[in-house]
Amino acid sequence: MIIAAVIFGITYLAIAMSRIPSAIIAIIGATAMVTALAISSDFSPHEALQYVDLEVIFLLAGMMVLADVMSRTGAFQWAARHGARVVKGNGFFLIILLSLLTAVGSALLDNVTTVVIMVPITLSLCKSLDLNPIPFLLAEVYASNIGGTATIVGDPPNIIVASQANISFSEFFINMAPVSALSLCALFILLYLWFKDGINVNPIKRDKLLSERQSDLIKDPNLLKKSLFVFTLTIIGFFFADQIGISPAFVAMGGAALVLLVSGLNPGEVLKEVEWTTLCFFAGLFMLVGGLEHVGIIDRISEWIVSLSSSSDGTITRDSERNLSIIMVWLSGGLSAFIDNIPFATTMAPVVSDLLSTNEAINSGGSTNPLWWALTLGADLGGNFTIVGASANVVVFTVARASGHPISFFQFFKYGALISIVSLSISCGYILLRYY
């Protein structure tokens, strides 16, 4: 246990510091974990690989392929420019529009892929309008984590939780979309208070943007029609995957294969754009958590969480489950502020699963237990606290710095802490009203 805990702790710390690419850290940590436990116990490399959740890997890879093909058509750039024309170049309405597009995109694709698409578009728009891009980038990353809460594919922790709890796409959406919508409304109110007077557009730049031809931005209309058709089929497939009897991961992979088939693009060129480093990051984390589970640390964490809101014999009543759900929201949100929410969700999902399996009295009549929603909301929305709280945050931070617009840790935290506290409070109220 000590060896596993030390390796895991060092890996977590290195990920939080962000000095070395997270994928490299996760792979090195996983290698160290497997090697150390293979020597000191019976944890074999083959067993470690069994902890890698291919549902998560395949789902993300498929959505990344779909997003890349669609981006080649120029549709995303067209949507942003057209939106700027709709709001007539008004700075505040533009930040709301871009945030809304990011939130919706994060729900339909995933938040990492969405910010990879949106950040270059935003930087280009802000340069055209002579605007400081930092308020826009901050708004988009907060919106990406909030919007990503709505669906299984929206945020990597959602995929991890849904896979562990066997939650369907439609059930997840029905339960999480209301919180996402309420939190997004709260974000818009805060954006008004924060930036309404600081994002005024240069009139000359605005007139130039409004006079541009938007049709020139669509590079390949034929590919756009094909990719939109496949994307629509994929989203429909997500909603009916449970009835069909297949997992969302296979729907995403099927969509990726179909779009490559109908697009006529070189598969090798498209696959180069998949965020393989992110997928390797996940694989490494899964093996790290597998090591913790193997030595019994997950069981110890489960016992500690149960002790927070259980009777002396370790059982949980419906009332104590309610208290534990609220604790889970704030515990998940607070810890996700300092460590990436992906490894946190990877660590906690087996804990909640074990907790529910040993306390059958709190199974909610066959429906998904509220503790799963509490874990998901805390991990997703708590990721807005700091730059290291979510993978989307790290992507925006890295791209902004490379483009000459660095975002400091304190600058991110100054706004992120408030929206996180507000959205986590909304989550607690929602859980109490809907499930108790």
N, C-alpha and C positions, 0 to 999 in steps of 0.2 A: 504493500500500500504506500509506503513512504517513497519508494523509488518512482512509482507511477505518479504520485501526487507532485513530486519535485519536477519530474519531466513535464507534466502537464502545466504546472505553475510557471515554469520558465518559458514554455512555449506561449502561454497566454500573455505573459509580460512582454515578450518580444513582439507579438502581434500588436499589442496596445501601443508600443513605442513607435511602430511604423518606420523604423530605420531600414529594415530589410523587407523586400516584397513578401507579403503574407503567405503566398503559395510556397515559397522556399522554406519559410519558417515551419509551416504545417507539415511539409514533407520530411524535413529534418527531424521535427518532433516525433512524427509517426515512426520514422525509422529507429530513433532512439528508444521509443516506447517498446516497439516490437522486439528489438534486440535485447534490451534489458530484461524484459519479462520472459523472453525465450530462454535466457540464461538462468533466471532466478525462479521461474515457474514453468508451467506447461502451456504458455500462450504462444502458439505457433504462428508463423506468417500467414499460413492458410486460414487460420481462425480469424486473424486480424482483417484479412480481406473480406471475410463474410460480414463484417460490421459496416462495410461501405454500402450506403443506401443507393442502389442504382436507379430507384424511382426518381430521386432528386437529381442525379447526374443527367439522366436521359431527358427529363422534363426541361431542365435549363438549357441543355444543348439544343434541343428541338426548337425552343422559342428563340434562341439566339440566331439560329439559321433563318427562321422566318423573318425576324427583325432586320437582319442584314440584307436579305433579298428586297424587302420593302424599301429600305433606305437607299438602295441603288436606283430606285425610280425617281427620287427627288420629292416624294410625297411628303416627307416630314418637313423639308425646307419650305415647300409650297404652303403647307398648313400653317407654319409659323408666320410667314410673310402675309398670307391672307388674313390671319388673325390680327396682325398689326394694322392692316387696312381697315378691318371691321371696327376696331377700337379707335380708328383715326389717329393712330400714333400717340394716344394718351398714355403717359408713362405708368400711372397707377393701374389703369385697366389692362395694360399690357402685362404687367407682373401678375395680375390675377389670371389672365388668360393663359399665360405660359405655365403657371402653377397648376391650373385646371387640366391643361393638356398633359402635363407631367403626371398628375395623379391618375388620370384615366389611362394613360399609356402604361403606367406602373401596374395598374390592375389587370390590363389585358395582356401585357408582355411580362416583364418583371422589372423591379425598380433599378437594378444595375444596368440592364440593357437600355432602359428608357433614358437614364441620365447620360449614358454614353452617347445617345442620339441627340438629346436636347441641349447639352452643354455647348457643343460647337455651334449649333443653330443660334443659341442665346448670345454667345459671344459675338457672332456675326451681326445679329440684330442690334445689339447694344453699340457696336462700333459704328453701324450705319446711322444710328440715332444720337450718337455722341453721349451715351449714358454709361454710368458706372455699373459694370455687370455684377458686382458682388451682391447687392440686394436681390437681384434676379436669381443668381445661383443659390443663394441661401434659401430663398422661397421655394425653388424647385426641389432642392434636396429634402426639405421638410415635407413638401407635398408628395414626393416620391415614396417616402416611408409611410405617410398617412394613406395615400391611394393604394399602395401595395398591400395594405391590411385587408382589403376587400375580397381578394380571391386567393386561391391556393397558389397560383403562379406568380402572384404579385411580389412576394418577398420570400427569400430562401427559408426563413424560419417557418413560414406557413407550409411549405412543402415538407419540411422535416416533421412538423407536428401532424399534418394530415396523413403522412405516410405511416407514422407511428400509431395514430389513433384510428386509421382506416376511415377517414372522413371524405365524403364525396365532394366534387366541385360545387354542385348546387347547394348542398347543405352548408358548406363553408361560406358561400356567398350570402345566403339568406341570413346567417347569423352574424357575419362580420361587416357586411356592407353598411348597415345603419350607423355603426360606430365610426366607420371611415368617413361617411358623409357628414356627420355631426362635427367630427374633428377637423374636417376640411373647412367647414363654415367658420369654425373658431379660428383657424389659421388665417382666413381672409380678413376677419375682423382685426386680428393682430397685425397683419401686413398693412392695413389702413392706418393703424396707430403708429406703426414704426416708420413707414416709408412714404406716406402720402405727400409730404412736402419735399422729399429729397430725390425724386426721380422725374424731374421736369425735362421734357424733350425740346431740343433745339428746333425752332420752327422751320428753319431752312432744311435741316436734315429730314424732318418729318415730311415736308412737301416733296422732297426728292424720293423718299420711300413710297409715298402714296402714288407717285406718277410712274413707278416701275411696272413693267409687264410681268404679271404673275405666271402666265402660261409658259414662259421660257424656263421656269424652274422644274417642270416635269420633264425628266430626261428620257423616259421610256414609257409612254402611255400604255402600250400593249402589255409590258411586264407588270405595270401597275394593276391592270384589270385582272391578270392571272393571279398575282400575289394577294390581292384583296379577296378574290374568290376563295383561295385556299385558306387564308386567314379566317374568313367568315366560317368556313366549314370546320376549322379547328376549334373556334370558340363554341360553336354549336356542339361539337363533339365533347368538349369539356362538360357541358351541362348534362349531356345524356350518357356520359361514360359509365356511370354507375348502373344505369338501366341496361346498357349494352353488355356490361360485364367486363370491361377493360379499364385499365388505370389511366389517369391523365397523362402519365409519362409516355404511354404508347400512342395516345392521341397526338401529343406534341411531336413525337418522332415520325408518326405517319404524315402529319402536316409538313414537316421539314422535308421528308422524302418526296412528297407530292409537289411541293413548290420547286424543288430542284429539278424534278422531272419535267414540269410544264414550262419552266422558265428558260430552259436551254442553256443555263449558265454552267460553267465548269465547276463541278462540285468541289474540286480541290481549292479553287480560288475562294469560294464561299466559306468552306470549312476553316480556311486560314484566319477568318475574322471571328470565329467562335472564341469566347474568352476561356481558352483552355487553362490559363493560370487560375481562374476562379474555380473551375471544376476540379483541378488538382488540389486546390485549397480545401475544398469540401472533402475530397477523398482522404486527405491527411487528417482532417479533424475527426472524421468518422472513426478512423483507426485509433486516434488518441483516446476518444471517448470509449471505444471498445476496450481499450486497456484498463480504463478506470472501472468499467463495468465488470471486467473479468476478475479484478482483485477485490471487488466488493465495496469500492468507494461509493458507487451509485446507491447501493443499499443503505450506507451510512447517511448519505444526504437525504434519502427518502425518510429515514427514521427521524432525522432532525426536523424536517418539514412537518411531518405528522405531529411531532411533539409541540409544534407551535399552536395547534388548534385541535387537539384531540383529548380524549379522556385518558385516565391513568392506564387503562389496558390497551391503549393504542388504537382503539376504534374511533371512527369519525361519524358523528351524527349529521343530519341535514343542516342543523344550525351551525355546527362547527365547520362544515363544508363551506357554508356561505362566508364565514370569517376567513377561511383559508383561501377562498377565491380572491378576496380583496387583498389579502397578504401577497398572493401570487402575482397580482397585477403590479403592485408596488415593488416587490422583490425582483421580479423580472425586469421591470422598467429601470430600477435603480442599478442593477448589475449590468444591464445593457448599456448604461451610460459610460461605463469604463472599459468594457470589453465588447468586442464585436458580437452582435446578437446572433450570429450564425453558430459559433461554437457554444454560446450559452444555450440556445435552443437544442442543439445537438446533445448537450449534457443533460438538460432538464427533461426532455421528452421521455427517456426511459424511467426517470424518477416518477413522473406523473403516472406513467403506465403501471409501474410497480405499485404505486400508492392506490390506484383504483382497483387493481387486481386483488389486493389484500383487504379491501374494504368494500365488499359487495353491497353493503347497505346504502351507499351513496350513489349507486348507479341509477341514473335518472330515467327510469322506466324504459330503458333500451335506447334512449337518445344520447347524443354526445354529452359527456359531463361538462359542466361549466368551467371546471378547472383547466380543460384544454383551451377554452376561449380566453381565460384569464392569462394563461401562459403566452398565448399567441399575441394578445393585445399588449401585454407588458413588453415582450421582446421586440415587437414591431415599433410601437410608439415610443418606447424608452430609447430606441436607437437614435432619436433626434436630439438627445441631450448633448452629445459631444461628437467631434469629428471621427473618433474611433468607434462610435456606437453602432454603425452599420456599414456594410460594404459600399452602398451607394454614396455615403458620406466621403469615404476614402477616395472613390473615383472622382467625385467633384473637386475635392481638395487637391488631388494630384493634377488634374487637368487645368484647374484655375491657376495653380502655381506655375505650371509649364507655360501658360499663356501670358504671364506677367501680371496676374491679378491674385496674389496670394491671400488666403483666408487664414487668419490666426486662430489658434485654439480658443482663446478667450472671446474673439468676435463671434465664432460659431456658437459657443456656449451661452453667450449673453442672450441670444434670441432662442436658441434651441432648448434651453432649460425651461423657459416659460411655456413654449408650445407643448413640450413634453408633459409638464405638470398639468396643464389644462386638458390635454387629450387623455392622460391617464385618469384624471378625475372623471371625465366623461365616461370612460370605460367602466369605472367602478359603479357609477350611477346606472349605466346601461345593464350591467350584470345583475345588480340588485333588483332593478325593476322588471327585467325580462325573465330571469330564472328563479327569483325568490319572492 
